[in-house]
């Protein structure tokens, strides 16, 4: 039975939506958070485990120092205070994919707290999201549901467990209630998670590939009658890992909850499962902190990062993505729309690297957002997965700038590079694609074309300069498009008028 829904615009007019987001990021450390098992993606199920990973009796945890460093990097990037001392806790709950039946996490003493993140929306508006904490923990394993559609739990006959992910380092970033977004609440949430994803990549703590589950969000939604009213009862849609789904599920929950409240009903505090069609379905009654029976982890000492270490980490942080976008937009002379297109195509870093390799930002953008974007779409690949490097694109553009290639020839050379035939210079040499710049060879082709079309010379002498285009075309055809059209036109004028 489908849920009753209220029109979205009516829902946000009658009720004030409040969001809360819990974003988990898997850290890109070499090993897991509390043992030496490799932290890798895509290995044979249950091949990357140790006694600690699978909770065998007597196995003791050891904190991953790089995981702590990455957590501090995240906290600093999110304008958080870094705790002088923090500790791990046991979060007790039955996890079918975490064999020890508790998660090693942090509770009342997180490593980072009291931060914020300024998020830029599509129209340039800046919305500040308050962050309560960022804490360290371990991931659970992965359940594969057999028999359900697209591997989902709905309709599944049974599940298989892979413990390779159990113990992978996580940082969970928890917002304070996000108020004041109104009808833009779905957009704010998606933009917030997108901004986090960009920061994780920029500071080097994670590949942040959402399709692999490196970044996923638990989305809390509640409604209240007005901004002055107490917070409403929330629902939590678990493990959402696409920006589109974040927006869809929030819209759906706002519409669903508004319909219930308008009919005098009450919202059940529960977890919900996001569906492929953008709807949500009931999961379980939502647990509060007391239900998890948190207590300090007895096998781990408190973590006390020195202030000097924190300062060194802060000094090593790169430019944040938002500041970088503003700087490059100005340097490259792009409009707001052009920069949004670059960001949405995930081409910013590729264009910057190409420009740093020796060409202009505009020229680099032309290649990545033009020919390469079309090729990536045809091949159903991401730009970052294409078999071409920024250095090769810069070299290709230099050949155009130096007059060795026309744009048309350059596209042919690029096709060879993408086909694995080598660097641009090698492809041009192998395919014989360089511009014919020898005046002797060009004059020979010009004379042959003029002889074949004698009336053209008369037209040019009579002042109809545009008629030279017919000779330019004939020369380009004779040289297989490898002549410098500008130089050909000059030689035609010299021959006819000289």
PyMOL commands that set and color helices and strands:
alter all, ss='L'
color gray80, all
select helices_A, chain A and resi 8-14+65-77+149-151+163-165+182-202+210-212+243-262+289-292+307-316+321-332+336-344+348-356+361-379+383-385+390-401+407-418+424-431+439-452+454-461+465-478+485-497
alter helices_A, ss='H'
color red, helices_A
select strands_A, chain A and resi 16-26+81-82+89-92+102-105+112-120+126-138+142-146+158-162+169-175+215-224+235-240+270-274+280-285+295-296
alter strands_A, ss='S'
color yellow, strands_A
deselect
rebuild
show_as cartoon
